[in-house]
């Protein structure tokens, strides 16, 4: 059964008159294709072209930026701090993942990555309201996401913009909006929420999650990181265990 995913321009979901047939791509993989292209974070040239055209995503980070990112992942004090913070948010994460039909490991992997690589001071109220940063909160979401979800009008007033930014700074609301974003994108990709819980065994589901990760971050190396984090034993313990995480040396 084919698994045709139709990509929509993120900022134009409300425009039902747009002809999208020329922008349809098939992300399904037959058994033969899965054996020849096993990496779910591997995108075809056609997929990349359409993703770049419709969503404005682009290539990977520069090599220097990738080295810096990898270095942060091996800094244990930061890792343990990130795990501790995620541990306090686990109930919210589980609730929102279940409500929106999203794989909870996918959500926690995104949150882990964004917390690990957050810029110092970027989420202070003064920095947020200054307009220096375009994305805010745990998952680094933009105000436009609230517009996509109908939580904010298309032309918000300054007061409404300030409210939206404060919403994104609220950890629980940020997680809820992140789950809503993934739910929205899954629908836009002509897939079904709730069918992404077997990514460790299903190439098709893992590729869908890789696509969602790419759309969230816009960097081509991001999906590989997210899929790797989804296999992190410490993150598994947070999502599926009953105890708070302890200091870990696992990377």
KABEL-V283750 format. One record per residue. N is the residue number from 0. PHI is phi as a letter, one per 20 degrees, with the letter a starting at -180 (999 if undefined). Layout:
N/PHI
N/PHI
This chain:
0/999
1/f
2/c
3/f
4/d
5/e
6/e
7/d
8/f
9/g
10/e
11/c
12/f
13/f
14/e
15/e
16/e
17/f
18/e
19/d
20/f
21/f
22/d
23/e
24/c
25/d
26/e
27/f
28/c
29/f
30/g
31/f
32/f
33/f
34/f
35/e
36/c
37/f
38/e
39/f
40/e
41/e
42/d
43/f
44/f
45/f
46/g
47/f
48/f
49/f
50/f
51/f
52/f
53/e
54/d
55/m
56/f
57/b
58/f
59/f
60/f
61/f
62/g
63/f
64/f
65/f
66/f
67/f
68/f
69/f
70/f
71/f
72/f
73/e
74/e
75/g
76/g
77/f
78/g
79/f
80/f
81/f
82/f
83/f
84/f
85/f
86/g
87/f
88/d
89/g
90/g
91/f
92/f
93/f
94/f
95/f
96/f
97/f
98/f
99/e
100/m
101/d
102/g
103/f
104/f
105/f
106/f
107/f
108/f
109/f
110/f
111/f
112/f
113/f
114/f
115/f
116/d
117/f
118/e
119/g
120/n
121/f
122/d
123/f
124/g
125/f
126/f
127/f
128/f
129/f
130/n
131/f
132/d
133/e
134/c
135/b
136/n
137/g
138/e
139/l
140/d
141/e
142/g
143/f
144/f
145/f
146/f
147/g
148/e
149/m
150/e
151/b
152/f
153/f
154/c
155/f
156/f
157/g
158/f
159/f
160/f
161/f
162/f
163/f
164/f
165/f
166/f
167/f
168/f
169/f
170/g
171/f
172/f
173/f
174/f
175/f
176/f
177/f
178/f
179/f
180/f
181/f
182/f
183/f
184/f
185/f
186/f
187/f
188/e
189/m
190/d
191/c
192/g
193/n
194/d
195/c
196/e
197/d
198/f
199/f
200/d
201/d
202/f
203/f
204/f
205/f
206/f
207/f
208/f
209/f
210/f
211/f
212/f
213/f
214/f
215/f
216/d
217/n
218/d
219/f
220/e
221/f
222/g
223/f
224/f
225/f
226/f
227/f
228/f
229/f
230/e
231/f
232/g
233/f
234/f
235/g
236/f
237/f
238/f
239/d
240/e
241/d
242/d
243/f
244/f
245/d
246/g
247/c
248/d
249/f
250/c
